[in-house]
């Protein structure tokens, strides 16, 4: 007779998988860094697919691509859950809730078609992870972190609004033409140049234009501040955990604790 399977084998295997994933997602080994860099490249390709979705949705192979991306996103979400030490806390995070919603739009594109433009918010979700900024801080371009964050927020806003405008105002114009007109309207409205050759009809269109202009101005101001104001360094204060300080700060401006900020040039 064959020996009965040990019930601890499956639990040990599951524990081993979780430990492995934790090392890959949170470790500092070269393999972990390569893994996270590879996932970053895949995420960028997925975001590119989301941007191109309005131009691809009429093609016969679109659903296959959509479901393939859904499998990749589902696998990535499952891996993040397994790598987490507190799944419930991870589930409550806005970025995870957003990723779950994006997965729903991928699994049910016919029913959630009008919300497909929100998929591009994955770009913002990606920017909230620490990998990009941790790697940037180790390079000579670390002073540009605030500028990069502001650019990502602005790009996310432009593509989300373009998708919204295309979905609700230019859907009747298929393919590239409709999306380019939606993007053109968004850029001219956000920059308040407003050439006026493309406008949105009705009260809903005017309200949309107002919201886009107000939000766009604030994002441009934020970008200008990041470009022209003196840069700050990221160094958690041991006393109050304030993250951002002047490069030559000796004391924390929040609590007065003595800081020992390392010289980035050494």
LOSESE-314624 format. One record per residue (C-alpha): residue number from 0; x, y, z. Coordinates in steps of 0.25 Angstrom, whole numbers, plus 2048, in hexadecimal, padded with zeros to 3 digits. Example, Ala and Ser with C-alpha at 12.3 -4.5 7.8 and 13.67 -1.06 7.14 Angstrom:
<rs>
@seq 0 u 831 v 7EE w 81F
@seq 1 u 837 v 7FC w 81D
</rs>
This chain:
<rs>
@seq 0 u 800 v 800 w 800
@seq 1 u 805 v 80E w 7FD
@seq 2 u 807 v 817 w 809
@seq 3 u 7FD v 822 w 80C
@seq 4 u 801 v 830 w 808
@seq 5 u 806 v 838 w 813
@seq 6 u 7FD v 844 w 815
@seq 7 u 808 v 84D w 819
@seq 8 u 80F v 84B w 80B
@seq 9 u 805 v 855 w 805
@seq 10 u 806 v 85F w 810
@seq 11 u 815 v 85E w 80F
@seq 12 u 815 v 860 w 800
@seq 13 u 80B v 86C w 802
@seq 14 u 814 v 872 w 80D
@seq 15 u 820 v 870 w 804
@seq 16 u 81A v 877 w 7F8
@seq 17 u 816 v 883 w 801
@seq 18 u 824 v 884 w 807
@seq 19 u 829 v 884 w 7F9
@seq 20 u 820 v 88E w 7F4
@seq 21 u 823 v 897 w 800
@seq 22 u 832 v 896 w 7FD
@seq 23 u 82F v 89A w 7EE
@seq 24 u 826 v 8A6 w 7F1
@seq 25 u 82C v 8AB w 7FE
@seq 26 u 83B v 8A6 w 7FD
@seq 27 u 847 v 8AE w 7F9
@seq 28 u 84E v 8A2 w 7F2
@seq 29 u 852 v 8A4 w 7E4
@seq 30 u 848 v 899 w 7E0
@seq 31 u 83D v 8A1 w 7E7
@seq 32 u 841 v 8AE w 7E0
@seq 33 u 841 v 8A7 w 7D3
@seq 34 u 833 v 8A1 w 7D6
@seq 35 u 82D v 8AE w 7D9
@seq 36 u 834 v 8B5 w 7CD
@seq 37 u 82E v 8AA w 7C4
@seq 38 u 820 v 8AD w 7CB
@seq 39 u 822 v 8BB w 7C8
@seq 40 u 824 v 8B9 w 7BA
@seq 41 u 818 v 8B0 w 7B9
@seq 42 u 810 v 8BB w 7C0
@seq 43 u 814 v 8C6 w 7B6
@seq 44 u 810 v 8BD w 7AA
@seq 45 u 803 v 8BB w 7B0
@seq 46 u 801 v 8CA w 7B2
@seq 47 u 804 v 8CB w 7A3
@seq 48 u 7F9 v 8C1 w 7A0
@seq 49 u 7F0 v 8C9 w 7A8
@seq 50 u 7F3 v 8D6 w 7A1
@seq 51 u 7F2 v 8CF w 794
@seq 52 u 7E4 v 8C8 w 797
@seq 53 u 7DB v 8D3 w 791
@seq 54 u 7E3 v 8D0 w 783
@seq 55 u 7E2 v 8C1 w 785
@seq 56 u 7D5 v 8BE w 78B
@seq 57 u 7CE v 8BC w 77D
@seq 58 u 7D9 v 8B2 w 778
@seq 59 u 7D5 v 8A3 w 779
@seq 60 u 7E1 v 89F w 782
@seq 61 u 7DE v 8AA w 78C
@seq 62 u 7D7 v 8A1 w 796
@seq 63 u 7E2 v 896 w 795
@seq 64 u 7EC v 8A1 w 799
@seq 65 u 7E3 v 8A7 w 7A4
@seq 66 u 7E1 v 899 w 7AA
@seq 67 u 7F0 v 896 w 7A9
@seq 68 u 7F3 v 8A3 w 7B1
@seq 69 u 7E8 v 8A0 w 7BB
@seq 70 u 7F0 v 893 w 7BE
@seq 71 u 7FD v 89A w 7C0
@seq 72 u 7F6 v 8A5 w 7C9
@seq 73 u 7EF v 89A w 7D1
@seq 74 u 7FC v 892 w 7D3
@seq 75 u 803 v 89F w 7D7
@seq 76 u 7F8 v 8A2 w 7E1
@seq 77 u 7F8 v 894 w 7E7
@seq 78 u 807 v 894 w 7E8
@seq 79 u 807 v 8A1 w 7F0
@seq 80 u 7FC v 89C w 7F9
@seq 81 u 805 v 88F w 7FC
@seq 82 u 811 v 898 w 7FE
@seq 83 u 80A v 8A1 w 808
@seq 84 u 80B v 89F w 817
@seq 85 u 7FD v 8A5 w 819
@seq 86 u 7F4 v 8A2 w 80E
@seq 87 u 7E8 v 8AA w 814
@seq 88 u 7F0 v 8B6 w 815
@seq 89 u 7F5 v 8B4 w 807
@seq 90 u 7E7 v 8B3 w 802
@seq 91 u 7E3 v 8C0 w 809
@seq 92 u 7EE v 8C8 w 801
@seq 93 u 7E8 v 8D1 w 7F6
@seq 94 u 7F2 v 8CC w 7EC
@seq 95 u 7EE v 8BD w 7EE
@seq 96 u 7DF v 8C1 w 7ED
@seq 97 u 7E2 v 8C8 w 7E0
@seq 98 u 7E9 v 8BC w 7DB
@seq 99 u 7DE v 8B3 w 7DE
@seq 100 u 7D4 v 8BD w 7D7
@seq 101 u 7DD v 8BD w 7CB
@seq 102 u 7DD v 8AE w 7CB
@seq 103 u 7CE v 8AE w 7CB
@seq 104 u 7CE v 8B7 w 7BF
@seq 105 u 7D7 v 8AD w 7B8
@seq 106 u 7CF v 8A1 w 7BB
@seq 107 u 7C2 v 8A7 w 7B7
@seq 108 u 7C5 v 8B1 w 7AC
@seq 109 u 7B7 v 8B0 w 7A6
@seq 110 u 7B0 v 8B4 w 7B3
@seq 111 u 7BA v 8BE w 7B8
@seq 112 u 7BE v 8C4 w 7AB
@seq 113 u 7BB v 8D2 w 7AF
@seq 114 u 7C4 v 8D1 w 7BB
@seq 115 u 7D0 v 8CC w 7B2
@seq 116 u 7D7 v 8DA w 7B2
@seq 117 u 7D9 v 8D8 w 7C1
@seq 118 u 7E3 v 8CD w 7BE
@seq 119 u 7EE v 8D8 w 7BB
@seq 120 u 7EE v 8DB w 7CA
@seq 121 u 7F7 v 8CF w 7CC
@seq 122 u 802 v 8D9 w 7C8
@seq 123 u 7FF v 8E0 w 7D4
@seq 124 u 7FE v 8D3 w 7DC
@seq 125 u 80B v 8CF w 7D7
@seq 126 u 811 v 8DC w 7DB
@seq 127 u 80D v 8DA w 7E9
@seq 128 u 816 v 8CE w 7EB
@seq 129 u 824 v 8D0 w 7F1
@seq 130 u 82C v 8C9 w 7E6
@seq 131 u 82D v 8D4 w 7DC
@seq 132 u 831 v 8DF w 7E6
@seq 133 u 83A v 8D6 w 7EE
@seq 134 u 842 v 8D3 w 7E2
@seq 135 u 842 v 8E2 w 7DD
@seq 136 u 847 v 8E6 w 7EB
@seq 137 u 853 v 8DE w 7E9
@seq 138 u 857 v 8E5 w 7DC
@seq 139 u 85C v 8F3 w 7D9
@seq 140 u 84D v 8F7 w 7D4
@seq 141 u 848 v 8F6 w 7E3
@seq 142 u 845 v 905 w 7E3
@seq 143 u 83B v 903 w 7D8
@seq 144 u 832 v 8FA w 7E0
@seq 145 u 827 v 905 w 7E3
@seq 146 u 827 v 909 w 7D4
@seq 147 u 825 v 8FB w 7D0
@seq 148 u 81A v 8F9 w 7D9
@seq 149 u 813 v 905 w 7D4
@seq 150 u 815 v 901 w 7C6
@seq 151 u 80F v 8F3 w 7C8
@seq 152 u 803 v 8FA w 7CF
@seq 153 u 801 v 903 w 7C3
@seq 154 u 803 v 8F8 w 7B9
@seq 155 u 7F9 v 8EF w 7C1
@seq 156 u 7EF v 8FB w 7C1
@seq 157 u 7F0 v 8FE w 7B2
@seq 158 u 7EE v 8EF w 7AE
@seq 159 u 7E2 v 8ED w 7B8
@seq 160 u 7DB v 8FA w 7B3
@seq 161 u 7DE v 8F6 w 7A4
@seq 162 u 7D8 v 8E8 w 7A6
@seq 163 u 7CC v 8EF w 7AD
@seq 164 u 7CA v 8F9 w 7A2
@seq 165 u 7CC v 8EE w 798
@seq 166 u 7C2 v 8E4 w 79F
@seq 167 u 7B7 v 8EE w 7A1
@seq 168 u 7B8 v 8F8 w 795
@seq 169 u 7C0 v 8F2 w 78A
@seq 170 u 7BD v 8E4 w 78A
@seq 171 u 7B5 v 8E5 w 77D
@seq 172 u 7C2 v 8E8 w 776
@seq 173 u 7CA v 8DB w 776
@seq 174 u 7D8 v 8D8 w 777
@seq 175 u 7E3 v 8E2 w 777
@seq 176 u 7DC v 8EE w 773
@seq 177 u 7D2 v 8EF w 77E
@seq 178 u 7DD v 8EC w 789
@seq 179 u 7E6 v 8F7 w 783
@seq 180 u 7DB v 901 w 783
@seq 181 u 7D8 v 8FD w 792
@seq 182 u 7E7 v 8FF w 795
@seq 183 u 7E8 v 90C w 78D
@seq 184 u 7DC v 912 w 795
@seq 185 u 7E2 v 90D w 7A2
@seq 186 u 7F0 v 913 w 7A0
@seq 187 u 7EA v 921 w 79B
@seq 188 u 7E0 v 921 w 7A6
@seq 189 u 7EB v 91E w 7B1
@seq 190 u 7F5 v 928 w 7AC
@seq 191 u 7E9 v 932 w 7AB
@seq 192 u 7ED v 935 w 79C
@seq 193 u 7DF v 931 w 798
@seq 194 u 7E0 v 933 w 789
@seq 195 u 7D1 v 930 w 788
@seq 196 u 7D1 v 928 w 77C
@seq 197 u 7CD v 91B w 784
@seq 198 u 7C3 v 91D w 78F
@seq 199 u 7BA v 914 w 797
@seq 200 u 7AB v 916 w 795
@seq 201 u 7A0 v 919 w 79F
@seq 202 u 7A1 v 91D w 7AE
@seq 203 u 7A8 v 910 w 7B1
@seq 204 u 7B3 v 914 w 7A7
@seq 205 u 7B5 v 922 w 7AD
@seq 206 u 7B5 v 91C w 7BB
@seq 207 u 7C0 v 912 w 7B7
@seq 208 u 7C8 v 91D w 7B1
@seq 209 u 7C7 v 925 w 7BE
@seq 210 u 7CC v 91A w 7C6
@seq 211 u 7D7 v 916 w 7BD
@seq 212 u 7DC v 925 w 7BC
@seq 213 u 7DC v 926 w 7CC
@seq 214 u 7E3 v 919 w 7CE
@seq 215 u 7ED v 91B w 7C3
@seq 216 u 7F1 v 929 w 7C8
@seq 217 u 7F4 v 923 w 7D6
@seq 218 u 7FC v 917 w 7D0
@seq 219 u 804 v 921 w 7C8
@seq 220 u 807 v 92A w 7D4
@seq 221 u 80B v 91D w 7DC
@seq 222 u 815 v 91A w 7D0
@seq 223 u 81A v 928 w 7D0
@seq 224 u 81D v 928 w 7DF
@seq 225 u 824 v 91A w 7DE
@seq 226 u 82D v 920 w 7D3
@seq 227 u 830 v 92D w 7D8
@seq 228 u 830 v 92C w 7E7
@seq 229 u 83D v 927 w 7EF
@seq 230 u 83D v 918 w 7EF
@seq 231 u 83C v 910 w 7FC
@seq 232 u 842 v 903 w 800
@seq 233 u 83B v 8F7 w 806
@seq 234 u 840 v 8F3 w 813
@seq 235 u 836 v 8EF w 81E
@seq 236 u 838 v 8F6 w 82B
@seq 237 u 83B v 8EC w 837
@seq 238 u 832 v 8F4 w 840
@seq 239 u 825 v 8F8 w 838
@seq 240 u 828 v 8F0 w 82B
@seq 241 u 826 v 8FD w 822
@seq 242 u 82C v 8F9 w 815
@seq 243 u 830 v 905 w 80D
@seq 244 u 83A v 90F w 811
@seq 245 u 843 v 91A w 80C
@seq 246 u 851 v 914 w 806
@seq 247 u 859 v 91B w 811
@seq 248 u 84F v 91A w 81C
@seq 249 u 855 v 917 w 82A
@seq 250 u 848 v 916 w 832
@seq 251 u 83B v 911 w 82E
@seq 252 u 831 v 91D w 82C
@seq 253 u 826 v 915 w 832
@seq 254 u 82B v 911 w 83F
@seq 255 u 839 v 916 w 840
@seq 256 u 840 v 909 w 841
@seq 257 u 84F v 909 w 83D
@seq 258 u 850 v 903 w 82F
@seq 259 u 85C v 8FC w 828
@seq 260 u 858 v 8FC w 81A
@seq 261 u 863 v 8F5 w 812
@seq 262 u 86A v 8FD w 807
@seq 263 u 865 v 8F8 w 7F9
@seq 264 u 872 v 8FB w 7F2
@seq 265 u 87B v 8F2 w 7FB
</rs>
